[in-house]
Amino acid sequence: MNMIRLQQAIPLSILTTCIAAWAQTNTPIVLSQPKVYAIDQTPPNKSPNGTESRSLLRGTLTTGESVAAHESTQPVGAAPVALHPIHHSELIVVRDGEVMFDHDGTSEKAGPGDVIYVPLGTIHRLRNVGTVPAKYVVVAIGGDIKK
């Protein structure tokens, strides 16, 4: 199983606040200084299926890895995105609700505090299978992030 329970390790609000920054250009910035960025200052992008996404972070760490992060909210009953491959690695932190992580012909359920690891090249998607909107933060690392 690719999930770890984080409920006691790191409060999710702190994790979300720590990654809540966004470069306003397509050119990644070097993330070298500590700083707190407010998530509520990032405007949401709405998809036709009702999903909202807030781009939080895009840049390069001082150790050389490119990184990007976004928070998504998937309404109850929303049609999920199609299965898709990724050309980077992802950590997905579920904040609220329950999602089904479909990947490689299998499905795993994840809820608040769970972390989903998605390796480079994995064909996957998340589906809201709960009774409330599902909120999760995606942290993408390496690969095609610089593009």
C-alpha positions as CSV (number, residue, x, y, z in Angstrom):
1,M,0.0,0.0,0.0
2,N,1.4,3.4,-1.0
3,M,-0.3,5.4,1.8
4,I,0.9,6.7,5.1
5,R,-1.3,8.2,7.9
6,L,-0.1,11.7,8.9
7,Q,-2.8,12.7,11.3
8,Q,-0.4,13.1,14.3
9,A,2.9,13.8,12.4
10,I,2.2,17.1,10.6
11,P,-1.0,19.1,10.9
12,L,-2.3,19.4,7.4
13,S,-3.0,23.1,7.7
14,I,0.7,23.7,8.4
15,L,1.7,21.5,5.4
16,T,-0.7,23.4,3.1
17,T,0.5,26.8,4.4
18,C,4.1,25.8,3.9
19,I,3.6,24.9,0.2
20,A,1.1,27.7,-0.6
21,A,3.1,29.8,-3.1
22,W,2.9,30.3,-6.8
23,A,5.2,31.8,-9.4
24,Q,3.1,34.1,-11.5
25,T,5.2,33.3,-14.6
26,N,6.0,30.1,-16.4
27,T,9.7,30.5,-15.4
28,P,10.3,28.5,-12.2
29,I,11.8,30.6,-9.4
30,V,14.5,29.3,-7.0
31,L,12.9,28.6,-3.6
32,S,15.7,29.5,-1.3
33,Q,14.1,31.6,1.4
34,P,11.7,30.5,4.1
35,K,8.3,32.2,3.8
36,V,4.6,31.7,4.6
37,Y,2.2,32.1,1.7
38,A,-1.6,32.3,2.3
39,I,-3.6,29.8,0.4
40,D,-6.7,32.1,0.4
41,Q,-4.7,34.6,-1.7
42,T,-4.6,32.2,-4.6
43,P,-7.6,32.4,-7.0
44,P,-9.3,29.1,-7.8
45,N,-9.6,27.8,-11.4
46,K,-12.9,26.0,-12.1
47,S,-13.2,23.0,-14.4
48,P,-16.3,22.1,-16.3
49,N,-17.0,19.1,-14.0
50,G,-17.1,21.4,-10.9
51,T,-13.6,20.7,-9.6
52,E,-11.7,23.7,-8.3
53,S,-7.9,23.9,-8.3
54,R,-5.6,26.4,-6.8
55,S,-2.0,26.5,-8.0
56,L,0.2,27.0,-5.0
57,L,3.8,26.6,-5.8
58,R,6.2,26.3,-8.8
59,G,9.9,26.5,-8.5
60,T,13.2,24.9,-8.1
61,L,14.7,23.8,-4.7
62,T,18.2,24.8,-3.9
63,T,19.1,21.1,-4.1
64,G,18.1,21.2,-7.8
65,E,14.7,19.5,-7.8
66,S,11.8,21.2,-9.6
67,V,8.6,21.2,-7.6
68,A,5.0,22.3,-8.1
69,A,2.0,22.1,-5.9
70,H,-1.8,22.6,-6.2
71,E,-4.8,22.1,-4.0
72,S,-7.9,20.5,-5.6
73,T,-11.5,20.3,-4.4
74,Q,-13.6,17.6,-6.1
75,P,-17.4,17.9,-5.4
76,V,-19.5,14.9,-4.5
77,G,-20.6,13.1,-7.7
78,A,-18.2,15.0,-10.0
79,A,-17.0,13.1,-13.0
80,P,-13.3,12.3,-12.4
81,V,-10.6,13.1,-14.9
82,A,-9.6,10.4,-17.2
83,L,-6.8,8.0,-16.2
84,H,-3.6,9.7,-17.2
85,P,0.2,9.2,-16.9
86,I,2.5,11.6,-15.2
87,H,6.0,12.5,-16.1
88,H,7.1,13.4,-12.6
89,S,6.5,12.0,-9.1
90,E,3.7,13.1,-6.9
91,L,2.8,13.1,-3.2
92,I,-1.0,13.7,-2.6
93,V,-2.1,14.6,0.8
94,V,-5.9,14.1,1.4
95,R,-7.2,16.9,3.6
96,D,-11.0,16.3,3.6
97,G,-13.3,13.6,2.3
98,E,-12.6,10.2,0.8
99,V,-11.0,9.5,-2.6
100,M,-10.4,6.3,-4.6
101,F,-6.9,6.2,-6.0
102,D,-7.1,4.3,-9.3
103,H,-3.8,3.1,-10.7
104,D,-2.3,0.2,-12.6
105,G,-5.6,-1.7,-12.7
106,T,-6.2,-1.4,-8.9
107,S,-8.0,1.0,-6.6
108,E,-7.1,2.1,-3.0
109,K,-9.2,4.2,-0.8
110,A,-7.7,7.2,1.0
111,G,-9.1,9.7,3.6
112,P,-8.1,12.6,5.7
113,G,-4.4,12.4,6.7
114,D,-3.5,9.8,4.1
115,V,-0.6,10.4,1.8
116,I,-0.6,8.8,-1.7
117,Y,2.6,8.3,-3.5
118,V,2.4,8.3,-7.3
119,P,5.7,7.4,-9.0
120,L,6.9,8.7,-12.4
121,G,5.0,7.2,-15.3
122,T,2.0,5.9,-13.2
123,I,-1.3,6.0,-15.0
124,H,-3.8,7.2,-12.4
125,R,-6.7,9.3,-11.2
126,L,-8.5,10.3,-8.0
127,R,-12.3,9.9,-7.6
128,N,-14.4,11.4,-4.8
129,V,-16.2,8.4,-3.2
130,G,-17.3,10.2,0.0
131,T,-20.3,12.2,1.1
132,V,-18.5,15.6,1.2
133,P,-16.2,17.5,-1.2
134,A,-12.8,15.9,-1.4
135,K,-9.9,18.3,-0.8
136,Y,-6.3,17.2,-1.5
137,V,-2.9,18.8,-2.1
138,V,-0.7,17.5,-4.9
139,V,3.0,18.1,-4.6
140,A,4.7,17.3,-8.0
141,I,8.5,16.7,-7.9
142,G,11.0,16.5,-10.8
143,G,10.4,15.3,-14.3
144,D,8.4,17.7,-16.5
145,I,7.8,20.3,-13.8
146,K,10.2,22.8,-15.4
147,K,8.1,23.0,-18.5
